[in-house]
C-alpha cells in the first residue's frame, strides 16, 4: 500500500490535487500512471482509497474511490513530554521512531538543566509525517514545542490518566518499574528529562502534582533512548508489539 499525506482532504471530497512534492514522488519516483490506486490520509484517522486521474508532475489529481473512517486507531493514549536534546538530530530520530511505534502527542519541555531551550517544529513535523506514511498509519500525532516545565505541570492538572516521571533518583524515589506502572488501555503522560536530568525542584513539583516516579532499570539512558523506551514499553503493555 502506497500512502500519501493530504492534510485538507475530507470525506466530502470527490477529487483531490496532491501537493507538488507528493505529485512528483507519486509520478516520477514511484512511476505510477493514470488508473493506478494509491491511498491518502488526512492524519486525522481517515484513509482514502483513490485512483490517479491526471498525471501532472506538479499537480497530480486523484479521484476518491472509498473513505475509511477511524482506520486502525491506537487503543491507548500516550503523551510524551521530553526535554529536547542538545543534538537536534537525536531528538528528530526519537520523534520519527515514536510515530512508527505509536504515540498520541509529543511535547518538548524547557527544563532547568536543558542544554537546548527551544526547538523548531517544521522539520520535526515533516519527519513525523514521513514516519506516519512509512508505518501506514492514518493518525498524525500532535506536536507541542518549547513549553516551560512549570507551565506544563500546571496544564497537566486537567489530565485524567496516569502521570509518570522518569528521572535518575534514588532507588526509594523511583522504585516502580515503568512496565509495572503503565496500565493497559489507560491514558498515560510520561515526563522525560534533559541530559542533566530534572532538577530536585522540578521533581518535587511534579510529585506534588500527582506524578508517580518510575524507573527504567539500572542503566543510565540518553534522553532520546529513555523516551523511546517509554514509547515501546507502552506499546508492549498494550500488546501492540
C-alpha positions as CSV (number, residue, x, y, z in Angstrom):
1,X,0.0,0.0,0.0
2,X,1.4,3.4,-1.0
3,X,0.3,6.1,1.4
4,X,0.4,9.8,0.8
5,X,-0.4,12.8,3.1
6,X,-3.4,15.1,2.2
7,X,-4.0,17.3,5.3
8,X,-7.0,19.1,3.9
9,X,-8.9,16.2,2.3
10,X,-12.4,15.4,3.8
11,X,-15.0,12.7,3.4
12,X,-16.9,15.2,1.2
13,X,-14.1,15.4,-1.3
14,X,-14.6,13.7,-4.7
15,X,-11.3,14.8,-6.4
16,X,-8.1,15.9,-4.8
17,X,-4.9,17.5,-6.2
18,X,-1.8,16.3,-4.5
19,X,0.9,18.9,-3.4
20,X,3.8,19.2,-5.8
21,X,6.2,17.2,-3.7
22,X,3.7,14.3,-3.3
23,X,2.8,14.6,-7.0
24,X,6.5,14.2,-8.0
25,X,7.0,11.3,-5.6
26,X,3.9,9.6,-6.9
27,X,4.5,10.0,-10.6
28,X,8.3,10.4,-11.0
29,X,9.7,8.3,-8.2
30,X,7.1,5.6,-8.0
31,X,6.3,5.8,-11.8
32,X,2.6,5.5,-11.3
33,X,0.1,6.0,-14.1
34,X,-3.5,7.1,-14.7
35,X,-5.8,4.5,-13.2
36,X,-3.3,3.2,-10.6
37,X,-4.6,3.1,-7.0
38,X,-2.9,4.8,-4.0
39,X,-4.1,5.8,-0.6
40,X,-4.2,9.1,1.1
41,X,-4.7,10.1,4.8
42,X,-5.5,13.5,6.4
43,X,-3.6,12.5,9.5
44,X,-6.9,12.6,11.4
45,X,-7.8,8.9,11.1
46,X,-9.4,8.7,7.7
47,X,-7.9,6.5,5.0
48,X,-8.8,7.3,1.4
49,X,-8.5,4.8,-1.5
50,X,-8.1,6.8,-4.7
51,X,-7.3,6.4,-8.4
52,X,-4.9,8.7,-10.3
53,X,-7.0,10.8,-12.7
54,X,-4.5,13.3,-14.1
55,X,-0.7,12.6,-14.1
56,X,0.6,16.1,-13.8
57,X,4.0,16.2,-12.1
58,X,3.2,19.5,-10.4
59,X,-0.5,18.8,-9.5
60,X,-1.5,15.1,-9.7
61,X,-5.2,14.8,-9.5
62,X,-6.9,11.7,-7.9
63,X,-10.4,10.5,-7.8
64,X,-11.8,9.3,-4.4
65,X,-12.9,5.7,-4.5
66,X,-13.5,5.0,-0.9
67,X,-13.1,6.6,2.5
68,X,-12.4,4.5,5.6
69,X,-13.0,6.4,8.9
70,X,-11.1,5.7,12.1
71,X,-8.5,3.5,10.4
72,X,-6.5,1.4,12.8
73,X,-6.7,3.7,15.8
74,X,-4.4,3.3,18.8
75,X,-6.3,1.6,21.6
76,X,-4.5,3.8,24.2
77,X,-3.4,7.5,24.6
78,X,0.3,8.2,25.2
79,X,1.6,11.7,25.7
80,X,5.4,12.0,25.9
81,X,6.8,15.3,27.3
82,X,10.5,15.3,26.6
83,X,13.3,17.8,27.0
84,X,14.9,18.3,23.6
85,X,18.5,17.0,23.2
86,X,21.5,19.3,22.6
87,X,22.0,17.5,19.3
88,X,18.8,18.1,17.4
89,X,19.3,15.0,15.2
90,X,18.9,12.8,18.2
91,X,15.5,14.3,19.1
92,X,14.4,14.1,15.5
93,X,15.3,10.4,15.4
94,X,13.3,9.9,18.6
95,X,10.2,11.7,17.1
96,X,10.4,9.6,13.9
97,X,10.6,6.3,15.7
98,X,8.0,7.2,18.3
99,X,5.5,7.8,15.5
100,X,6.3,4.4,14.0
101,X,5.8,2.6,17.3
102,X,2.8,4.6,18.4
103,X,2.4,7.9,20.2
104,X,-0.5,10.4,20.5
105,X,1.3,13.6,21.4
106,X,4.8,14.9,21.9
107,X,5.7,18.0,23.9
108,X,9.2,19.5,24.2
109,X,10.0,20.7,27.7
110,X,12.2,23.6,28.7
111,X,13.8,22.5,32.0
112,X,16.3,24.0,34.4
113,X,19.1,21.7,33.1
114,X,18.1,21.8,29.5
115,X,21.1,22.3,27.1
116,X,18.7,23.3,24.4
117,X,15.8,25.5,25.4
118,X,14.0,25.7,22.1
119,X,13.5,23.6,19.0
120,X,11.9,24.4,15.6
121,X,8.9,22.3,14.8
122,X,8.9,22.4,11.0
123,X,11.4,19.7,10.3
124,X,10.2,17.5,13.1
125,X,6.6,17.7,11.7
126,X,7.9,16.7,8.3
127,X,9.7,13.7,9.8
128,X,6.6,12.7,11.7
129,X,4.6,12.8,8.5
130,X,7.1,10.6,6.7
131,X,7.1,8.2,9.6
132,X,3.3,8.1,9.6
133,X,3.3,7.2,5.9
134,X,6.1,4.7,6.2
135,X,4.3,2.8,9.0
136,X,0.9,3.1,7.2
137,X,-0.8,5.0,10.0
138,X,-3.8,7.3,9.5
139,X,-3.2,9.4,12.6
140,X,-0.6,12.0,12.8
141,X,0.5,12.7,16.5
142,X,0.3,16.3,17.6
143,X,3.4,18.2,18.4
144,X,3.8,21.0,21.0
145,X,7.1,22.7,21.4
146,X,9.0,24.9,23.8
147,X,6.8,24.6,26.9
148,X,8.2,25.7,30.2
149,X,8.3,22.9,32.9
150,X,6.2,24.8,35.4
151,X,3.7,25.8,32.8
152,X,3.4,22.2,31.6
153,X,2.9,20.9,35.2
154,X,0.1,23.5,35.6
155,X,-1.5,22.4,32.4
156,X,-1.2,18.7,33.4
157,X,-3.6,19.2,36.3
158,X,-6.5,18.5,34.0
159,X,-5.0,15.3,32.6
160,X,-7.2,12.4,33.8
161,X,-4.9,9.4,33.1
162,X,-1.7,8.2,34.6
163,X,1.0,10.8,35.2
164,X,4.6,9.4,35.4
165,X,8.0,11.0,35.7
166,X,11.2,9.1,34.9
167,X,14.4,10.5,36.4
168,X,17.7,9.5,37.9
169,X,16.6,9.5,41.5
170,X,17.5,7.1,44.3
171,X,16.0,3.6,44.4
172,X,13.5,4.6,47.0
173,X,12.3,7.6,45.0
174,X,11.9,5.6,41.8
175,X,11.1,2.1,42.8
176,X,8.2,1.4,40.4
177,X,9.4,-0.1,37.1
178,X,7.8,1.6,34.1
179,X,6.4,-1.6,32.7
180,X,4.5,-2.2,36.0
181,X,3.4,1.4,36.4
182,X,1.8,1.6,33.0
183,X,-1.7,0.2,32.9
184,X,-3.3,-1.4,29.8
185,X,-5.9,0.7,27.9
186,X,-5.3,3.7,30.2
187,X,-4.1,7.1,29.1
188,X,-0.6,8.0,30.2
189,X,1.5,11.1,30.4
190,X,5.3,10.4,30.8
191,X,7.9,13.0,31.6
192,X,11.5,12.5,30.3
193,X,14.1,15.0,31.4
194,X,17.2,16.5,29.7
195,X,20.7,15.1,29.7
196,X,21.4,16.8,33.0
197,X,18.2,15.3,34.4
198,X,15.3,17.1,36.1
199,X,16.3,19.4,39.0
200,X,15.3,18.4,42.5
201,X,12.8,21.3,42.5
202,X,11.2,20.1,39.3
203,X,10.9,16.5,40.6
204,X,9.3,17.9,43.8
205,X,6.8,20.0,41.8
206,X,5.9,17.0,39.6
207,X,5.3,14.7,42.6
208,X,3.3,17.4,44.4
209,X,1.0,17.5,41.3
210,X,0.2,13.8,41.1
211,X,3.1,12.4,39.1
212,X,4.4,9.0,40.1
213,X,8.2,8.3,39.9
214,X,9.2,5.4,37.7
215,X,12.4,3.5,36.9
216,X,13.7,2.3,33.6
217,X,16.2,-0.1,35.1
218,X,19.8,0.2,36.4
219,X,21.3,1.6,33.2
220,X,21.6,5.4,32.6
221,X,19.9,6.1,29.3
222,X,20.2,9.1,27.0
223,X,17.2,11.3,26.8
224,X,16.0,10.1,23.4
225,X,16.6,6.5,24.4
226,X,14.6,6.8,27.6
227,X,11.8,8.5,25.7
228,X,11.7,5.8,23.0
229,X,11.9,3.1,25.7
230,X,8.8,4.7,27.3
231,X,7.0,4.6,24.0
232,X,7.9,1.0,23.3
233,X,7.0,-0.1,26.8
234,X,3.5,1.4,26.5
235,X,3.2,-0.4,23.2
236,X,4.1,-3.7,24.8
237,X,1.9,-3.2,27.8
238,X,-1.0,-2.6,25.4
239,X,0.0,-5.7,23.5
240,X,0.8,-3.9,20.2
241,X,4.4,-5.3,19.8
